[in-house]
Amino acid sequence: MRIVIAGGHGKIALRLERLLAARGDTPVGLIRNPDHADDVRAAGAEPVLIDLETATATQLTEKVMGADAVVFAAGAGPGSGSARKDTVDRAAAALLADAASLAGVRRYIMVSAISVDEGPAPGAEPVWAAYVNAKRAADDDLRQRSLELDWTILRPGRLTEEPGTGRVRLAPKAERADVPREDVAAVIAALLDDPATIGQVLELVGGDVPIAEAVRTVAV
């Protein structure tokens, strides 16, 4: 499969690119900084330069044309303000959905965040509140596109740099907990293989169930 990954130089994306390349897929990493191209190539992916905050749907469509699936793994990142939470975490996700639809690429995996439907807690730090609201809005937008896109929304808990265990808890609702980025990437790869997870919103944390079994269990 040819899989286009928004946020192609991100910590989850680079891990996902390595997994996909190792199993014979063709990952494509969308990046806005040309200095990141070598890292993406080293992960086994094709780097494609585009700025999701300034690109048009037509420009992005050209980049995803011919793909079998797209993955939104982009984020404004630490140190960014409220405005970029909206332009990246919400607007860029919607732009990728527009482009996938125009290109005829139905499969869309969204990397979201656990419990965002609950909204930010009262009195939450403003930038964090903006992030939660942006992720919730992006998920809501994607859920309205079932006629044009075969989506799955994955909501990991707190991301860590710990080595992956290959064992997780994956369910429509999970208690907040940590999960290694390596395991998140492995779950995305498994979701791409299983059309029975289309139309599902799944929360992901560390657990005891092997990833393949966890995905089979939630598949309907």
C-alpha positions in Angstrom: 0.0 0.0 0.0 1.0 3.6 -0.6 0.3 5.5 2.6 0.6 9.3 2.9 1.4 10.5 6.4 0.8 14.1 7.4 3.3 15.2 9.9 5.8 12.9 8.3 8.7 13.9 10.6 6.8 13.5 13.8 7.8 11.0 16.5 4.9 8.7 15.7 5.2 9.1 12.0 8.8 8.2 11.8 8.1 5.0 13.7 5.2 4.2 11.5 7.2 4.8 8.4 9.8 2.3 9.5 7.1 -0.3 10.2 5.4 0.2 6.9 8.6 0.2 4.9 9.8 -3.0 6.7 6.6 -4.9 5.7 6.8 -3.7 2.1 4.5 -0.8 2.0 5.3 2.6 0.4 5.1 5.3 3.1 5.1 9.0 2.0 5.9 11.6 4.7 4.5 15.1 4.2 6.9 17.6 5.7 7.2 21.4 5.7 10.9 21.7 6.6 13.2 20.5 3.8 15.9 19.8 6.5 13.8 16.9 7.7 13.9 15.1 4.3 16.9 12.9 5.2 15.4 11.7 8.4 12.2 10.7 6.5 14.3 8.9 3.9 16.2 7.1 6.6 12.9 5.8 8.0 12.2 4.3 4.6 9.7 6.8 3.4 9.5 9.3 0.5 9.6 12.9 1.8 7.2 15.3 0.1 7.5 19.0 0.9 4.2 20.9 1.6 3.1 23.3 4.3 -0.3 22.2 5.5 -1.0 25.6 7.1 -0.7 27.4 3.8 -1.5 24.8 1.1 -4.8 24.7 -0.8 -6.9 21.5 -1.0 -5.9 21.3 -4.7 -2.2 21.5 -3.9 -2.5 18.8 -1.2 -4.6 16.6 -3.5 -1.7 16.4 -5.9 0.4 15.0 -3.1 -2.0 12.3 -2.0 -3.2 11.2 -5.5 -2.6 7.5 -6.0 -2.4 6.7 -2.3 -4.3 3.8 -0.7 -4.7 5.5 2.6 -3.8 8.7 4.5 -2.8 9.1 8.1 -3.1 12.4 10.0 -0.2 12.4 12.5 0.6 16.1 12.4 0.5 18.5 15.4 1.5 22.0 16.2 3.8 20.6 18.9 5.2 21.9 22.2 5.8 25.6 22.4 3.2 26.5 19.9 0.3 28.9 20.8 -3.4 28.6 20.6 -3.6 29.9 17.1 -1.4 27.0 15.7 -3.4 24.4 17.6 -6.3 25.5 15.4 -4.4 25.8 12.1 -2.6 22.5 12.5 -4.5 20.2 14.8 -7.9 21.2 13.4 -7.6 22.9 10.0 -4.8 20.8 8.6 -6.7 17.6 9.5 -9.8 18.9 7.6 -7.6 19.9 4.7 -6.2 16.4 4.5 -9.8 15.0 4.5 -10.7 17.4 1.7 -7.7 16.4 -0.3 -8.2 12.6 0.2 -11.8 13.0 -0.9 -10.9 14.9 -4.0 -8.2 12.3 -4.8 -10.5 9.4 -4.3 -8.5 8.1 -1.3 -11.1 6.7 1.1 -9.1 5.3 4.0 -8.2 7.9 6.6 -6.6 7.2 10.0 -6.8 10.2 12.5 -4.4 10.3 15.4 -6.3 12.2 18.0 -6.1 12.3 21.8 -7.8 10.4 24.6 -11.1 11.8 26.0 -11.2 14.9 23.8 -15.0 14.6 23.5 -15.2 15.7 27.2 -13.6 19.0 26.3 -11.0 20.8 28.4 -11.4 20.8 32.2 -12.7 24.0 33.7 -9.9 26.4 34.3 -7.5 24.5 32.0 -4.4 26.3 30.8 -5.5 28.2 27.7 -3.1 26.6 25.2 -4.0 23.1 26.4 -7.7 24.0 26.2 -7.1 25.2 22.6 -5.4 21.9 21.8 -8.3 19.8 23.2 -10.9 21.9 21.4 -9.0 21.7 18.1 -8.7 17.9 18.3 -12.3 17.5 19.2 -13.3 19.7 16.3 -11.1 17.8 13.9 -12.7 14.5 15.1 -16.2 15.9 14.7 -15.4 17.1 11.2 -14.1 13.7 10.2 -17.1 11.9 11.7 -19.4 13.8 9.3 -17.6 12.4 6.3 -18.7 8.8 6.3 -20.1 9.0 2.8 -16.8 10.0 1.3 -14.1 8.6 3.7 -13.5 5.3 5.5 -12.2 6.8 8.7 -10.9 5.5 12.0 -10.1 7.8 14.8 -7.4 6.6 17.2 -7.1 8.4 20.5 -3.9 7.5 22.4 -3.3 8.3 26.1 -0.2 10.2 27.2 2.6 9.5 24.8 6.0 8.2 26.0 9.4 7.4 24.6 9.5 4.1 26.3 10.1 1.0 24.1 6.9 -0.5 22.8 5.6 -3.6 24.5 3.4 -4.8 21.7 0.6 -5.1 24.2 -2.2 -2.5 24.6 -5.7 -1.7 25.7 -7.8 -0.6 22.7 -11.5 0.2 23.2 -14.1 2.8 22.5 -13.4 4.1 26.0 -10.3 3.5 28.1 -9.1 5.0 31.4 -6.3 7.6 30.9 -2.9 6.0 31.0 0.5 6.1 29.2 1.2 4.5 25.9 4.6 4.3 24.1 4.7 6.0 20.7 6.1 2.8 19.2 2.9 0.9 20.2 0.8 3.7 18.7 2.6 3.4 15.4 2.1 -0.4 15.5 -1.6 0.0 16.1 -2.0 2.4 13.2 -0.3 -0.1 10.9 -2.7 -2.8 12.1 -5.7 -0.5 11.7 -4.7 0.1 8.1 -5.0 -3.6 7.4 -8.4 -4.0 9.0 -11.4 -2.4 7.2 -13.6 -3.7 10.0 -12.4 -0.8 12.2 -13.8 1.8 9.8 -16.2 4.2 11.4 -14.8 3.6 14.9 -13.4 5.9 17.5 -10.9 4.0 19.6 -8.9 4.9 22.7 -5.5 3.5 23.2 -3.3 3.0 26.3 -0.8 0.5 27.5 -2.2 -2.9 28.4 -2.0 -6.6 28.3 -3.5 -7.6 24.9 -1.2 -8.2 21.9 -1.8 -5.5 19.3 -3.1 -7.9 16.6 -5.6 -9.4 19.0 -6.6 -6.0 20.3 -7.5 -4.8 16.8 -9.3 -8.0 16.0 -11.4 -7.6 19.1 -12.7 -4.2 18.3 -13.2 -5.0 14.6 -16.9 -5.3 13.8 
